[in-house]
Amino acid sequence: MTVSFGWGPTEARAPAPEATAAATLWAATDDPAAALHGCASGRELYEYGYPQDVEVAAETDASTAVPVLTDGAFTEAP
C-alpha cells in the first residue's frame, strides 16, 4: 500500500503520527471495510442513521481530489 499525503516539494513535511498509525493499521488489516463497519465509531454511525458515511470511509481509490480545509470550508487541493 502506498500512502500519498499530497504535499508538494515546497510543503514537504512528515505526516502526523495519527495519519501514520491509521495508514499502518489499514495496511495490516485483512478487510479494512469490515473493520470500519465493526468498530465503535462505525456502529455509532449506523445507529445514528449515517451508514453511508461508513461506506464512503471504506472506499479506496474513489476520489481524484484531496480536500483541504481553508477558511472553514473544504476545497480541492492544488
mmCIF file of the N, C-alpha and C atoms, coordinates in Angstrom:
data_MODEL
# 
_entry.id   MODEL 
# 
loop_
_atom_site.group_PDB 
_atom_site.id 
_atom_site.type_symbol 
_atom_site.label_atom_id 
_atom_site.label_alt_id 
_atom_site.label_comp_id 
_atom_site.label_asym_id 
_atom_site.label_entity_id 
_atom_site.label_seq_id 
_atom_site.pdbx_PDB_ins_code 
_atom_site.Cartn_x 
_atom_site.Cartn_y 
_atom_site.Cartn_z 
_atom_site.occupancy 
_atom_site.B_iso_or_equiv 
_atom_site.pdbx_formal_charge 
_atom_site.auth_seq_id 
_atom_site.auth_comp_id 
_atom_site.auth_asym_id 
_atom_site.auth_atom_id 
_atom_site.pdbx_PDB_model_num 
ATOM 1   N N  . MET A 1 1  ? 0.847   -1.183 0.000  1.00 0.00 ? 1  MET A N  1 
ATOM 2   C CA . MET A 1 1  ? 0.000   0.000  0.000  1.00 0.00 ? 1  MET A CA 1 
ATOM 3   C C  . MET A 1 1  ? 0.885   1.236  0.000  1.00 0.00 ? 1  MET A C  1 
ATOM 4   N N  . THR A 1 2  ? 0.563   2.169  -0.867 1.00 0.00 ? 2  THR A N  1 
ATOM 5   C CA . THR A 1 2  ? 1.277   3.438  -0.906 1.00 0.00 ? 2  THR A CA 1 
ATOM 6   C C  . THR A 1 2  ? 0.352   4.515  -0.371 1.00 0.00 ? 2  THR A C  1 
ATOM 7   N N  . VAL A 1 3  ? 0.857   5.322  0.529  1.00 0.00 ? 3  VAL A N  1 
ATOM 8   C CA . VAL A 1 3  ? 0.075   6.415  1.084  1.00 0.00 ? 3  VAL A CA 1 
ATOM 9   C C  . VAL A 1 3  ? 0.692   7.714  0.630  1.00 0.00 ? 3  VAL A C  1 
ATOM 10  N N  . SER A 1 4  ? -0.082  8.521  -0.068 1.00 0.00 ? 4  SER A N  1 
ATOM 11  C CA . SER A 1 4  ? 0.389   9.811  -0.539 1.00 0.00 ? 4  SER A CA 1 
ATOM 12  C C  . SER A 1 4  ? -0.311  10.895 0.252  1.00 0.00 ? 4  SER A C  1 
ATOM 13  N N  . PHE A 1 5  ? 0.450   11.852 0.745  1.00 0.00 ? 5  PHE A N  1 
ATOM 14  C CA . PHE A 1 5  ? -0.134  12.900 1.559  1.00 0.00 ? 5  PHE A CA 1 
ATOM 15  C C  . PHE A 1 5  ? -0.353  14.192 0.779  1.00 0.00 ? 5  PHE A C  1 
ATOM 16  N N  . GLY A 1 6  ? 0.022   14.226 -0.505 1.00 0.00 ? 6  GLY A N  1 
ATOM 17  C CA . GLY A 1 6  ? -0.341  15.317 -1.382 1.00 0.00 ? 6  GLY A CA 1 
ATOM 18  C C  . GLY A 1 6  ? 0.395   16.630 -1.196 1.00 0.00 ? 6  GLY A C  1 
ATOM 19  N N  . TRP A 1 7  ? 1.477   16.648 -0.442 1.00 0.00 ? 7  TRP A N  1 
ATOM 20  C CA . TRP A 1 7  ? 2.200   17.901 -0.280 1.00 0.00 ? 7  TRP A CA 1 
ATOM 21  C C  . TRP A 1 7  ? 3.233   18.037 -1.376 1.00 0.00 ? 7  TRP A C  1 
ATOM 22  N N  . GLY A 1 8  ? 3.320   19.216 -1.924 1.00 0.00 ? 8  GLY A N  1 
ATOM 23  C CA . GLY A 1 8  ? 4.313   19.473 -2.961 1.00 0.00 ? 8  GLY A CA 1 
ATOM 24  C C  . GLY A 1 8  ? 5.688   19.662 -2.354 1.00 0.00 ? 8  GLY A C  1 
ATOM 25  N N  . PRO A 1 9  ? 6.708   19.804 -3.201 1.00 0.00 ? 9  PRO A N  1 
ATOM 26  C CA . PRO A 1 9  ? 8.082   19.919 -2.702 1.00 0.00 ? 9  PRO A CA 1 
ATOM 27  C C  . PRO A 1 9  ? 8.302   21.116 -1.788 1.00 0.00 ? 9  PRO A C  1 
ATOM 28  N N  . THR A 1 10 ? 7.519   22.186 -1.969 1.00 0.00 ? 10 THR A N  1 
ATOM 29  C CA . THR A 1 10 ? 7.706   23.355 -1.109 1.00 0.00 ? 10 THR A CA 1 
ATOM 30  C C  . THR A 1 10 ? 6.986   23.196 0.224  1.00 0.00 ? 10 THR A C  1 
ATOM 31  N N  . GLU A 1 11 ? 6.129   22.176 0.335  1.00 0.00 ? 11 GLU A N  1 
ATOM 32  C CA . GLU A 1 11 ? 5.371   21.965 1.560  1.00 0.00 ? 11 GLU A CA 1 
ATOM 33  C C  . GLU A 1 11 ? 5.683   20.610 2.192  1.00 0.00 ? 11 GLU A C  1 
ATOM 34  N N  . ALA A 1 12 ? 6.803   20.009 1.838  1.00 0.00 ? 12 ALA A N  1 
ATOM 35  C CA . ALA A 1 12 ? 7.125   18.665 2.329  1.00 0.00 ? 12 ALA A CA 1 
ATOM 36  C C  . ALA A 1 12 ? 7.229   18.670 3.850  1.00 0.00 ? 12 ALA A C  1 
ATOM 37  N N  . ARG A 1 13 ? 6.593   17.689 4.440  1.00 0.00 ? 13 ARG A N  1 
ATOM 38  C CA . ARG A 1 13 ? 6.657   17.526 5.887  1.00 0.00 ? 13 ARG A CA 1 
ATOM 39  C C  . ARG A 1 13 ? 6.228   16.108 6.222  1.00 0.00 ? 13 ARG A C  1 
ATOM 40  N N  . ALA A 1 14 ? 6.587   15.691 7.389  1.00 0.00 ? 14 ALA A N  1 
ATOM 41  C CA . ALA A 1 14 ? 6.223   14.341 7.827  1.00 0.00 ? 14 ALA A CA 1 
ATOM 42  C C  . ALA A 1 14 ? 4.734   14.301 8.142  1.00 0.00 ? 14 ALA A C  1 
ATOM 43  N N  . PRO A 1 15 ? 4.090   13.179 7.864  1.00 0.00 ? 15 PRO A N  1 
ATOM 44  C CA . PRO A 1 15 ? 2.668   13.068 8.231  1.00 0.00 ? 15 PRO A CA 1 
ATOM 45  C C  . PRO A 1 15 ? 2.503   13.066 9.744  1.00 0.00 ? 15 PRO A C  1 
ATOM 46  N N  . ALA A 1 16 ? 1.329   13.449 10.194 1.00 0.00 ? 16 ALA A N  1 
ATOM 47  C CA . ALA A 1 16 ? 1.026   13.432 11.628 1.00 0.00 ? 16 ALA A CA 1 
ATOM 48  C C  . ALA A 1 16 ? 1.110   12.002 12.134 1.00 0.00 ? 16 ALA A C  1 
ATOM 49  N N  . PRO A 1 17 ? 1.480   11.803 13.387 1.00 0.00 ? 17 PRO A N  1 
ATOM 50  C CA . PRO A 1 17 ? 1.536   10.451 13.943 1.00 0.00 ? 17 PRO A CA 1 
ATOM 51  C C  . PRO A 1 17 ? 0.218   9.695  13.785 1.00 0.00 ? 17 PRO A C  1 
ATOM 52  N N  . GLU A 1 18 ? -0.904  10.416 13.892 1.00 0.00 ? 18 GLU A N  1 
ATOM 53  C CA . GLU A 1 18 ? -2.210  9.772  13.734 1.00 0.00 ? 18 GLU A CA 1 
ATOM 54  C C  . GLU A 1 18 ? -2.389  9.245  12.308 1.00 0.00 ? 18 GLU A C  1 
ATOM 55  N N  . ALA A 1 19 ? -1.919  10.005 11.323 1.00 0.00 ? 19 ALA A N  1 
ATOM 56  C CA . ALA A 1 19 ? -2.024  9.562  9.927  1.00 0.00 ? 19 ALA A CA 1 
ATOM 57  C C  . ALA A 1 19 ? -1.146  8.341  9.684  1.00 0.00 ? 19 ALA A C  1 
ATOM 58  N N  . THR A 1 20 ? 0.036   8.342  10.247 1.00 0.00 ? 20 THR A N  1 
ATOM 59  C CA . THR A 1 20 ? 0.938   7.195  10.107 1.00 0.00 ? 20 THR A CA 1 
ATOM 60  C C  . THR A 1 20 ? 0.323   5.957  10.757 1.00 0.00 ? 20 THR A C  1 
ATOM 61  N N  . ALA A 1 21 ? -0.244  6.130  11.942 1.00 0.00 ? 21 ALA A N  1 
ATOM 62  C CA . ALA A 1 21 ? -0.875  4.998  12.631 1.00 0.00 ? 21 ALA A CA 1 
ATOM 63  C C  . ALA A 1 21 ? -2.060  4.471  11.836 1.00 0.00 ? 21 ALA A C  1 
ATOM 64  N N  . ALA A 1 22 ? -2.890  5.367  11.315 1.00 0.00 ? 22 ALA A N  1 
ATOM 65  C CA . ALA A 1 22 ? -4.053  4.938  10.535 1.00 0.00 ? 22 ALA A CA 1 
ATOM 66  C C  . ALA A 1 22 ? -3.630  4.185  9.284  1.00 0.00 ? 22 ALA A C  1 
ATOM 67  N N  . ALA A 1 23 ? -2.632  4.693  8.563  1.00 0.00 ? 23 ALA A N  1 
ATOM 68  C CA . ALA A 1 23 ? -2.161  4.030  7.347  1.00 0.00 ? 23 ALA A CA 1 
ATOM 69  C C  . ALA A 1 23 ? -1.563  2.659  7.662  1.00 0.00 ? 23 ALA A C  1 
ATOM 70  N N  . THR A 1 24 ? -0.841  2.560  8.751  1.00 0.00 ? 24 THR A N  1 
ATOM 71  C CA . THR A 1 24 ? -0.229  1.295  9.152  1.00 0.00 ? 24 THR A CA 1 
ATOM 72  C C  . THR A 1 24 ? -1.299  0.265  9.499  1.00 0.00 ? 24 THR A C  1 
ATOM 73  N N  . LEU A 1 25 ? -2.281  0.679  10.279 1.00 0.00 ? 25 LEU A N  1 
ATOM 74  C CA . LEU A 1 25 ? -3.356  -0.240 10.657 1.00 0.00 ? 25 LEU A CA 1 
ATOM 75  C C  . LEU A 1 25 ? -4.193  -0.642 9.448  1.00 0.00 ? 25 LEU A C  1 
ATOM 76  N N  . TRP A 1 26 ? -4.463  0.282  8.552  1.00 0.00 ? 26 TRP A N  1 
ATOM 77  C CA . TRP A 1 26 ? -5.237  -0.022 7.339  1.00 0.00 ? 26 TRP A CA 1 
ATOM 78  C C  . TRP A 1 26 ? -4.509  -1.095 6.526  1.00 0.00 ? 26 TRP A C  1 
ATOM 79  N N  . ALA A 1 27 ? -3.210  -0.926 6.357  1.00 0.00 ? 27 ALA A N  1 
ATOM 80  C CA . ALA A 1 27 ? -2.424  -1.878 5.564  1.00 0.00 ? 27 ALA A CA 1 
ATOM 81  C C  . ALA A 1 27 ? -2.336  -3.244 6.250  1.00 0.00 ? 27 ALA A C  1 
ATOM 82  N N  . ALA A 1 28 ? -2.406  -3.278 7.573  1.00 0.00 ? 28 ALA A N  1 
ATOM 83  C CA . ALA A 1 28 ? -2.244  -4.529 8.313  1.00 0.00 ? 28 ALA A CA 1 
ATOM 84  C C  . ALA A 1 28 ? -3.562  -5.279 8.514  1.00 0.00 ? 28 ALA A C  1 
ATOM 85  N N  . THR A 1 29 ? -4.670  -4.690 8.107  1.00 0.00 ? 29 THR A N  1 
ATOM 86  C CA . THR A 1 29 ? -5.981  -5.303 8.304  1.00 0.00 ? 29 THR A CA 1 
ATOM 87  C C  . THR A 1 29 ? -6.375  -6.082 7.055  1.00 0.00 ? 29 THR A C  1 
ATOM 88  N N  . ASP A 1 30 ? -6.781  -7.326 7.236  1.00 0.00 ? 30 ASP A N  1 
ATOM 89  C CA . ASP A 1 30 ? -7.188  -8.153 6.094  1.00 0.00 ? 30 ASP A CA 1 
ATOM 90  C C  . ASP A 1 30 ? -8.380  -7.575 5.353  1.00 0.00 ? 30 ASP A C  1 
ATOM 91  N N  . ASP A 1 31 ? -9.349  -7.051 6.075  1.00 0.00 ? 31 ASP A N  1 
ATOM 92  C CA . ASP A 1 31 ? -10.559 -6.498 5.469  1.00 0.00 ? 31 ASP A CA 1 
ATOM 93  C C  . ASP A 1 31 ? -10.870 -5.154 6.135  1.00 0.00 ? 31 ASP A C  1 
ATOM 94  N N  . PRO A 1 32 ? -10.212 -4.070 5.675  1.00 0.00 ? 32 PRO A N  1 
ATOM 95  C CA . PRO A 1 32 ? -10.406 -2.761 6.310  1.00 0.00 ? 32 PRO A CA 1 
ATOM 96  C C  . PRO A 1 32 ? -11.867 -2.303 6.330  1.00 0.00 ? 32 PRO A C  1 
ATOM 97  N N  . ALA A 1 33 ? -12.615 -2.594 5.265  1.00 0.00 ? 33 ALA A N  1 
ATOM 98  C CA . ALA A 1 33 ? -14.021 -2.165 5.233  1.00 0.00 ? 33 ALA A CA 1 
ATOM 99  C C  . ALA A 1 33 ? -14.816 -2.839 6.357  1.00 0.00 ? 33 ALA A C  1 
ATOM 100 N N  . ALA A 1 34 ? -14.596 -4.118 6.553  1.00 0.00 ? 34 ALA A N  1 
ATOM 101 C CA . ALA A 1 34 ? -15.286 -4.827 7.635  1.00 0.00 ? 34 ALA A CA 1 
ATOM 102 C C  . ALA A 1 34 ? -14.868 -4.270 8.991  1.00 0.00 ? 34 ALA A C  1 
ATOM 103 N N  . ALA A 1 35 ? -13.595 -3.914 9.129  1.00 0.00 ? 35 ALA A N  1 
ATOM 104 C CA . ALA A 1 35 ? -13.121 -3.344 10.390 1.00 0.00 ? 35 ALA A CA 1 
ATOM 105 C C  . ALA A 1 35 ? -13.817 -2.014 10.674 1.00 0.00 ? 35 ALA A C  1 
ATOM 106 N N  . LEU A 1 36 ? -13.989 -1.195 9.639  1.00 0.00 ? 36 LEU A N  1 
ATOM 107 C CA . LEU A 1 36 ? -14.684 0.085  9.823  1.00 0.00 ? 36 LEU A CA 1 
ATOM 108 C C  . LEU A 1 36 ? -16.148 -0.142 10.208 1.00 0.00 ? 36 LEU A C  1 
ATOM 109 N N  . HIS A 1 37 ? -16.785 -1.091 9.573  1.00 0.00 ? 37 HIS A N  1 
ATOM 110 C CA . HIS A 1 37 ? -18.185 -1.385 9.885  1.00 0.00 ? 37 HIS A CA 1 
ATOM 111 C C  . HIS A 1 37 ? -18.336 -1.923 11.302 1.00 0.00 ? 37 HIS A C  1 
ATOM 112 N N  . GLY A 1 38 ? -17.337 -2.651 11.784 1.00 0.00 ? 38 GLY A N  1 
ATOM 113 C CA . GLY A 1 38 ? -17.433 -3.280 13.092 1.00 0.00 ? 38 GLY A CA 1 
ATOM 114 C C  . GLY A 1 38 ? -16.910 -2.467 14.251 1.00 0.00 ? 38 GLY A C  1 
ATOM 115 N N  . CYS A 1 39 ? -16.177 -1.384 13.968 1.00 0.00 ? 39 CYS A N  1 
ATOM 116 C CA . CYS A 1 39 ? -15.615 -0.605 15.072 1.00 0.00 ? 39 CYS A CA 1 
ATOM 117 C C  . CYS A 1 39 ? -16.698 0.236  15.745 1.00 0.00 ? 39 CYS A C  1 
ATOM 118 N N  . ALA A 1 40 ? -16.408 0.740  16.924 1.00 0.00 ? 40 ALA A N  1 
ATOM 119 C CA . ALA A 1 40 ? -17.396 1.504  17.694 1.00 0.00 ? 40 ALA A CA 1 
ATOM 120 C C  . ALA A 1 40 ? -17.912 2.710  16.917 1.00 0.00 ? 40 ALA A C  1 
ATOM 121 N N  . SER A 1 41 ? -17.035 3.439  16.263 1.00 0.00 ? 41 SER A N  1 
ATOM 122 C CA . SER A 1 41 ? -17.472 4.620  15.510 1.00 0.00 ? 41 SER A CA 1 
ATOM 123 C C  . SER A 1 41 ? -18.351 4.232  14.334 1.00 0.00 ? 41 SER A C  1 
ATOM 124 N N  . GLY A 1 42 ? -18.007 3.147  13.643 1.00 0.00 ? 42 GLY A N  1 
ATOM 125 C CA . GLY A 1 42 ? -18.828 2.673  12.535 1.00 0.00 ? 42 GLY A CA 1 
ATOM 126 C C  . GLY A 1 42 ? -20.214 2.260  13.003 1.00 0.00 ? 42 GLY A C  1 
ATOM 127 N N  . ARG A 1 43 ? -20.271 1.549  14.109 1.00 0.00 ? 43 ARG A N  1 
ATOM 128 C CA . ARG A 1 43 ? -21.570 1.127  14.663 1.00 0.00 ? 43 ARG A CA 1 
ATOM 129 C C  . ARG A 1 43 ? -22.399 2.341  15.098 1.00 0.00 ? 43 ARG A C  1 
ATOM 130 N N  . GLU A 1 44 ? -21.742 3.345  15.666 1.00 0.00 ? 44 GLU A N  1 
ATOM 131 C CA . GLU A 1 44 ? -22.458 4.558  16.072 1.00 0.00 ? 44 GLU A CA 1 
ATOM 132 C C  . GLU A 1 44 ? -23.047 5.264  14.861 1.00 0.00 ? 44 GLU A C  1 
ATOM 133 N N  . LEU A 1 45 ? -22.277 5.348  13.784 1.00 0.00 ? 45 LEU A N  1 
ATOM 134 C CA . LEU A 1 45 ? -22.799 5.999  12.585 1.00 0.00 ? 45 LEU A CA 1 
ATOM 135 C C  . LEU A 1 45 ? -24.025 5.266  12.054 1.00 0.00 ? 45 LEU A C  1 
ATOM 136 N N  . TYR A 1 46 ? -23.984 3.931  12.062 1.00 0.00 ? 46 TYR A N  1 
ATOM 137 C CA . TYR A 1 46 ? -25.159 3.155  11.663 1.00 0.00 ? 46 TYR A CA 1 
ATOM 138 C C  . TYR A 1 46 ? -26.335 3.465  12.590 1.00 0.00 ? 46 TYR A C  1 
ATOM 139 N N  . GLU A 1 47 ? -26.063 3.459  13.894 1.00 0.00 ? 47 GLU A N  1 
ATOM 140 C CA . GLU A 1 47 ? -27.112 3.683  14.888 1.00 0.00 ? 47 GLU A CA 1 
ATOM 141 C C  . GLU A 1 47 ? -27.760 5.055  14.728 1.00 0.00 ? 47 GLU A C  1 
ATOM 142 N N  . TYR A 1 48 ? -26.968 6.062  14.377 1.00 0.00 ? 48 TYR A N  1 
ATOM 143 C CA . TYR A 1 48 ? -27.483 7.426  14.246 1.00 0.00 ? 48 TYR A CA 1 
ATOM 144 C C  . TYR A 1 48 ? -28.033 7.714  12.849 1.00 0.00 ? 48 TYR A C  1 
ATOM 145 N N  . GLY A 1 49 ? -28.065 6.682  11.990 1.00 0.00 ? 49 GLY A N  1 
ATOM 146 C CA . GLY A 1 49 ? -28.667 6.856  10.673 1.00 0.00 ? 49 GLY A CA 1 
ATOM 147 C C  . GLY A 1 49 ? -27.739 7.323  9.575  1.00 0.00 ? 49 GLY A C  1 
ATOM 148 N N  . TYR A 1 50 ? -26.433 7.091  9.723  1.00 0.00 ? 50 TYR A N  1 
ATOM 149 C CA . TYR A 1 50 ? -25.462 7.523  8.719  1.00 0.00 ? 50 TYR A CA 1 
ATOM 150 C C  . TYR A 1 50 ? -24.625 6.368  8.177  1.00 0.00 ? 50 TYR A C  1 
ATOM 151 N N  . PRO A 1 51 ? -25.252 5.288  7.733  1.00 0.00 ? 51 PRO A N  1 
ATOM 152 C CA . PRO A 1 51 ? -24.469 4.157  7.230  1.00 0.00 ? 51 PRO A CA 1 
ATOM 153 C C  . PRO A 1 51 ? -23.655 4.517  5.991  1.00 0.00 ? 51 PRO A C  1 
ATOM 154 N N  . GLN A 1 52 ? -24.141 5.490  5.204  1.00 0.00 ? 52 GLN A N  1 
ATOM 155 C CA . GLN A 1 52 ? -23.420 5.889  4.004  1.00 0.00 ? 52 GLN A CA 1 
ATOM 156 C C  . GLN A 1 52 ? -22.057 6.505  4.343  1.00 0.00 ? 52 GLN A C  1 
ATOM 157 N N  . ASP A 1 53 ? -21.924 7.100  5.509  1.00 0.00 ? 53 ASP A N  1 
ATOM 158 C CA . ASP A 1 53 ? -20.629 7.658  5.906  1.00 0.00 ? 53 ASP A CA 1 
ATOM 159 C C  . ASP A 1 53 ? -19.594 6.554  6.093  1.00 0.00 ? 53 ASP A C  1 
ATOM 160 N N  . VAL A 1 54 ? -20.027 5.411  6.618  1.00 0.00 ? 54 VAL A N  1 
ATOM 161 C CA . VAL A 1 54 ? -19.118 4.280  6.790  1.00 0.00 ? 54 VAL A CA 1 
ATOM 162 C C  . VAL A 1 54 ? -18.732 3.731  5.417  1.00 0.00 ? 54 VAL A C  1 
ATOM 163 N N  . GLU A 1 55 ? -19.700 3.673  4.511  1.00 0.00 ? 55 GLU A N  1 
ATOM 164 C CA . GLU A 1 55 ? -19.421 3.195  3.154  1.00 0.00 ? 55 GLU A CA 1 
ATOM 165 C C  . GLU A 1 55 ? -18.381 4.086  2.471  1.00 0.00 ? 55 GLU A C  1 
ATOM 166 N N  . VAL A 1 56 ? -18.546 5.392  2.584  1.00 0.00 ? 56 VAL A N  1 
ATOM 167 C CA . VAL A 1 56 ? -17.603 6.329  1.964  1.00 0.00 ? 56 VAL A CA 1 
ATOM 168 C C  . VAL A 1 56 ? -16.226 6.199  2.598  1.00 0.00 ? 56 VAL A C  1 
ATOM 169 N N  . ALA A 1 57 ? -16.181 6.063  3.910  1.00 0.00 ? 57 ALA A N  1 
ATOM 170 C CA . ALA A 1 57 ? -14.900 5.933  4.605  1.00 0.00 ? 57 ALA A CA 1 
ATOM 171 C C  . ALA A 1 57 ? -14.160 4.669  4.185  1.00 0.00 ? 57 ALA A C  1 
ATOM 172 N N  . ALA A 1 58 ? -14.892 3.647  3.785  1.00 0.00 ? 58 ALA A N  1 
ATOM 173 C CA . ALA A 1 58 ? -14.285 2.370  3.411  1.00 0.00 ? 58 ALA A CA 1 
ATOM 174 C C  . ALA A 1 58 ? -13.850 2.328  1.948  1.00 0.00 ? 58 ALA A C  1 
ATOM 175 N N  . GLU A 1 59 ? -14.215 3.327  1.160  1.00 0.00 ? 59 GLU A N  1 
ATOM 176 C CA . GLU A 1 59 ? -13.842 3.346  -0.252 1.00 0.00 ? 59 GLU A CA 1 
ATOM 177 C C  . GLU A 1 59 ? -12.337 3.547  -0.405 1.00 0.00 ? 59 GLU A C  1 
ATOM 178 N N  . THR A 1 60 ? -11.780 2.884  -1.397 1.00 0.00 ? 60 THR A N  1 
ATOM 179 C CA . THR A 1 60 ? -10.367 3.104  -1.728 1.00 0.00 ? 60 THR A CA 1 
ATOM 180 C C  . THR A 1 60 ? -10.263 3.505  -3.193 1.00 0.00 ? 60 THR A C  1 
ATOM 181 N N  . ASP A 1 61 ? -9.344  4.400  -3.468 1.00 0.00 ? 61 ASP A N  1 
ATOM 182 C CA . ASP A 1 61 ? -9.102  4.890  -4.823 1.00 0.00 ? 61 ASP A CA 1 
ATOM 183 C C  . ASP A 1 61 ? -10.374 5.399  -5.494 1.00 0.00 ? 61 ASP A C  1 
ATOM 184 N N  . ALA A 1 62 ? -11.253 6.033  -4.732 1.00 0.00 ? 62 ALA A N  1 
ATOM 185 C CA . ALA A 1 62 ? -12.523 6.505  -5.270 1.00 0.00 ? 62 ALA A CA 1 
ATOM 186 C C  . ALA A 1 62 ? -12.513 7.999  -5.585 1.00 0.00 ? 62 ALA A C  1 
ATOM 187 N N  . SER A 1 63 ? -11.580 8.742  -5.027 1.00 0.00 ? 63 SER A N  1 
ATOM 188 C CA . SER A 1 63 ? -11.552 10.191 -5.225 1.00 0.00 ? 63 SER A CA 1 
ATOM 189 C C  . SER A 1 63 ? -10.360 10.593 -6.075 1.00 0.00 ? 63 SER A C  1 
ATOM 190 N N  . THR A 1 64 ? -10.561 11.642 -6.828 1.00 0.00 ? 64 THR A N  1 
ATOM 191 C CA . THR A 1 64 ? -9.463  12.191 -7.631 1.00 0.00 ? 64 THR A CA 1 
ATOM 192 C C  . THR A 1 64 ? -8.952  13.497 -7.033 1.00 0.00 ? 64 THR A C  1 
ATOM 193 N N  . ALA A 1 65 ? -9.554  13.929 -5.927 1.00 0.00 ? 65 ALA A N  1 
ATOM 194 C CA . ALA A 1 65 ? -9.165  15.187 -5.296 1.00 0.00 ? 65 ALA A CA 1 
ATOM 195 C C  . ALA A 1 65 ? -8.911  14.958 -3.811 1.00 0.00 ? 65 ALA A C  1 
ATOM 196 N N  . VAL A 1 66 ? -8.103  15.825 -3.242 1.00 0.00 ? 66 VAL A N  1 
ATOM 197 C CA . VAL A 1 66 ? -7.819  15.797 -1.813 1.00 0.00 ? 66 VAL A CA 1 
ATOM 198 C C  . VAL A 1 66 ? -8.456  17.036 -1.201 1.00 0.00 ? 66 VAL A C  1 
ATOM 199 N N  . PRO A 1 67 ? -9.369  16.858 -0.224 1.00 0.00 ? 67 PRO A N  1 
ATOM 200 C CA . PRO A 1 67 ? -9.980  18.036 0.391  1.00 0.00 ? 67 PRO A CA 1 
ATOM 201 C C  . PRO A 1 67 ? -9.026  18.714 1.372  1.00 0.00 ? 67 PRO A C  1 
ATOM 202 N N  . VAL A 1 68 ? -9.034  20.034 1.332  1.00 0.00 ? 68 VAL A N  1 
ATOM 203 C CA . VAL A 1 68 ? -8.206  20.834 2.227  1.00 0.00 ? 68 VAL A CA 1 
ATOM 204 C C  . VAL A 1 68 ? -9.121  21.841 2.907  1.00 0.00 ? 68 VAL A C  1 
ATOM 205 N N  . LEU A 1 69 ? -9.028  21.923 4.242  1.00 0.00 ? 69 LEU A N  1 
ATOM 206 C CA . LEU A 1 69 ? -9.847  22.881 4.980  1.00 0.00 ? 69 LEU A CA 1 
ATOM 207 C C  . LEU A 1 69 ? -9.198  24.257 4.883  1.00 0.00 ? 69 LEU A C  1 
ATOM 208 N N  . THR A 1 70 ? -9.902  25.192 4.253  1.00 0.00 ? 70 THR A N  1 
ATOM 209 C CA . THR A 1 70 ? -9.403  26.553 4.063  1.00 0.00 ? 70 THR A CA 1 
ATOM 210 C C  . THR A 1 70 ? -10.485 27.527 4.494  1.00 0.00 ? 70 THR A C  1 
ATOM 211 N N  . ASP A 1 71 ? -10.191 28.346 5.472  1.00 0.00 ? 71 ASP A N  1 
ATOM 212 C CA . ASP A 1 71 ? -11.149 29.344 5.959  1.00 0.00 ? 71 ASP A CA 1 
ATOM 213 C C  . ASP A 1 71 ? -12.499 28.728 6.318  1.00 0.00 ? 71 ASP A C  1 
ATOM 214 N N  . GLY A 1 72 ? -12.476 27.566 6.946  1.00 0.00 ? 72 GLY A N  1 
ATOM 215 C CA . GLY A 1 72 ? -13.699 26.926 7.414  1.00 0.00 ? 72 GLY A CA 1 
ATOM 216 C C  . GLY A 1 72 ? -14.482 26.151 6.382  1.00 0.00 ? 72 GLY A C  1 
ATOM 217 N N  . ALA A 1 73 ? -13.943 26.004 5.162  1.00 0.00 ? 73 ALA A N  1 
ATOM 218 C CA . ALA A 1 73 ? -14.620 25.240 4.114  1.00 0.00 ? 73 ALA A CA 1 
ATOM 219 C C  . ALA A 1 73 ? -13.627 24.332 3.420  1.00 0.00 ? 73 ALA A C  1 
ATOM 220 N N  . PHE A 1 74 ? -14.101 23.183 2.954  1.00 0.00 ? 74 PHE A N  1 
ATOM 221 C CA . PHE A 1 74 ? -13.236 22.272 2.237  1.00 0.00 ? 74 PHE A CA 1 
ATOM 222 C C  . PHE A 1 74 ? -13.145 22.667 0.772  1.00 0.00 ? 74 PHE A C  1 
ATOM 223 N N  . THR A 1 75 ? -11.919 22.696 0.259  1.00 0.00 ? 75 THR A N  1 
ATOM 224 C CA . THR A 1 75 ? -11.671 22.964 -1.147 1.00 0.00 ? 75 THR A CA 1 
ATOM 225 C C  . THR A 1 75 ? -10.739 21.888 -1.683 1.00 0.00 ? 75 THR A C  1 
ATOM 226 N N  . GLU A 1 76 ? -10.672 21.777 -3.000 1.00 0.00 ? 76 GLU A N  1 
ATOM 227 C CA . GLU A 1 76 ? -9.783  20.798 -3.626 1.00 0.00 ? 76 GLU A CA 1 
ATOM 228 C C  . GLU A 1 76 ? -8.341  21.276 -3.505 1.00 0.00 ? 76 GLU A C  1 
ATOM 229 N N  . ALA A 1 77 ? -7.452  20.366 -3.147 1.00 0.00 ? 77 ALA A N  1 
ATOM 230 C CA . ALA A 1 77 ? -6.022  20.706 -3.042 1.00 0.00 ? 77 ALA A CA 1 
ATOM 231 C C  . ALA A 1 77 ? -5.492  21.042 -4.434 1.00 0.00 ? 77 ALA A C  1 
ATOM 232 N N  . PRO A 1 78 ? -4.554  21.976 -4.491 1.00 0.00 ? 78 PRO A N  1 
ATOM 233 C CA . PRO A 1 78 ? -3.972  22.331 -5.802 1.00 0.00 ? 78 PRO A CA 1 
ATOM 234 C C  . PRO A 1 78 ? -3.217  21.168 -6.420 1.00 0.00 ? 78 PRO A C  1 
# 
